[in-house]
């Protein structure tokens, strides 16, 4: 009996050694307590290799769970990830209100331009109302080009102003199954791949996430399995190209035909073969001229892209008898300074005079220099461009004709 | 050698045939061992567990992933609890299949049956303390069974749940029952049970040829055997706890939300399967209660087993009881397997 007890004791000691070895094999928690939540998180135990998502979202303030959800104290992958919002992408529009929103974050007051999450739901990039309307009108599903349907049902944050304002008050959800014309149904099945809620087409050239990150996490050209942990307002044109300039609808087959050419340089990367364009349109990035309200909406619903997009050549270059609109930054609270703060490569300070749009949105990277001339610093590439004015240039434009196709008549680049 | 405190917990000598492993299966002793493990590991868990709906899940995650050896202690508690149900069940079957439930041991048999039911309640209340998505169905469906009892159901439900629906008070009630109410009853009935083993003349009457001047072993030998069994038990339990983690899911977000995914704890899977085919009261309350009552009535309603047949496995005089219990066991195992199979197969 004694021998058996000794043997069992030896076995127990061995088992205890194995147990200690096994327990030590388990990951040890790396604990952070983000100041915004005050709650411990162990996420960095496994995710220490992730870069900080942006300078505006420092890990010591935000941690991980505030945006991503998940089980903050779990060190077992399945459990830890089981309650994450939006899987790998908490900015998907289905959950963006919970992840990115909140009155302290991006669902703040409209006056301070902090209502992004609500506004973006009304933007054409989310509603896709223009394309849906155009197709439904073409095949007789609706009598005019006033938008009726959107990807999801949506209410305008601002109602249309007056009887002559054709902007919709609300849009119903587009449901291909309820459409009668087979081409409209086919459009619904084959062509809805580039709104903010849509998963992208396969291929690195189309690679993007959904929701806010569709634009703010530049991912084109990358492996979709290796998403980037980055948020930025410095959005290169390549990210816009994940949806724009990537092919055409074939209205006979009613499917999407990706562009077949493989561009070798930026000029050929930029536009469809038949399109006309000027130098600034392929040397600058889209975000150098196009504004937040154009891309993310301003709370109104629009019938099509032409209604929402209002920046024109004259916004930067002025007209025959007027320089572009400008504003001198009076104090630290100016929105232009807040925007410029996110891009430290562009110095901007109180007292600087910047160009503004007709809707008073700042083009904060386009300044008037002390000598009266204008200079743009590109947001992505930090190249300085002098901005020539129409006024005093010898341009023979008809002042009534400000659309780009009139300017392209003289200024288009030949390929 | 003067007997120590632990030796004094045992009779000076017991018949050798009564203490053979192939007769006892060691199940009663292992039940005591597992209960002790549960008390110690449970006491350690109490230092960290926070019994509120918001903090229950996070505090268990903290125990599991942050507290040094916390995961091991939790796993030990979990596996000891599961094994206790199994081992106590084996103990119950041993008593029935050796005829040890007949007079004069039939009252102690009832005490043992109560202990077995208590261990199921302890297991279920402990399971609910996880307060995570994995237990919601069992909590909602299990306690709704209480409500289905005619007349007293709604009142009993409020008593169990601390309200008319699952709420923060429910967690407090389950916690109080788990660490105090049921444990106190278990300790009293358990002590009584062990006392009655000695008072009734040991765990069973020896076979007839051994009844007069039988070969006996001393309490020193008995304690050594218990020590050996304990060493083996701890070794196995430690290894299981180190390598097989206890289940854990995301904290329950809304306790009143419906869940389509029916998942009872394994020892109630047979009841879950019964509920698929019939009324909640008859299938979920009446039949389980009937099983307990049938088991409890065996020594009182069936004819006594002749003394000459006692002391060995499967005495002829206990055939009817053996068949009844075997049928119950097969039915419960069958229903459990059916419920555990993936749906659709």
Boltz contact constraints between the chains, C-beta under 6 A:
constraints:
  - contact:
      token1: [A, 1]
      token2: [B, 224]
      max_distance: 6.0
  - contact:
      token1: [A, 4]
      token2: [B, 228]
      max_distance: 6.0
  - contact:
      token1: [A, 5]
      token2: [B, 228]
      max_distance: 6.0
  - contact:
      token1: [A, 8]
      token2: [B, 228]
      max_distance: 6.0
  - contact:
      token1: [A, 8]
      token2: [B, 231]
      max_distance: 6.0
  - contact:
      token1: [A, 8]
      token2: [B, 232]
      max_distance: 6.0
  - contact:
      token1: [A, 9]
      token2: [B, 231]
      max_distance: 6.0
  - contact:
      token1: [A, 11]
      token2: [B, 235]
      max_distance: 6.0
  - contact:
      token1: [A, 12]
      token2: [B, 231]
      max_distance: 6.0
  - contact:
      token1: [A, 12]
      token2: [B, 234]
      max_distance: 6.0
  - contact:
      token1: [A, 12]
      token2: [B, 235]
      max_distance: 6.0
  - contact:
      token1: [A, 15]
      token2: [B, 235]
      max_distance: 6.0
  - contact:
      token1: [A, 15]
      token2: [B, 238]
      max_distance: 6.0
  - contact:
      token1: [A, 15]
      token2: [B, 239]
      max_distance: 6.0
  - contact:
      token1: [A, 19]
      token2: [B, 238]
      max_distance: 6.0
  - contact:
      token1: [A, 19]
      token2: [B, 242]
      max_distance: 6.0
  - contact:
      token1: [A, 22]
      token2: [B, 242]
      max_distance: 6.0
  - contact:
      token1: [A, 23]
      token2: [B, 72]
      max_distance: 6.0
  - contact:
      token1: [A, 29]
      token2: [B, 65]
      max_distance: 6.0
  - contact:
      token1: [A, 29]
      token2: [B, 66]
      max_distance: 6.0
  - contact:
      token1: [A, 71]
      token2: [B, 250]
      max_distance: 6.0
  - contact:
      token1: [A, 73]
      token2: [B, 58]
      max_distance: 6.0
  - contact:
      token1: [A, 73]
      token2: [B, 61]
      max_distance: 6.0
  - contact:
      token1: [A, 73]
      token2: [B, 62]
      max_distance: 6.0
  - contact:
      token1: [A, 74]
      token2: [B, 61]
      max_distance: 6.0
  - contact:
      token1: [A, 75]
      token2: [B, 65]
      max_distance: 6.0
  - contact:
      token1: [A, 79]
      token2: [B, 248]
      max_distance: 6.0
  - contact:
      token1: [A, 82]
      token2: [B, 250]
      max_distance: 6.0
  - contact:
      token1: [A, 83]
      token2: [B, 250]
      max_distance: 6.0
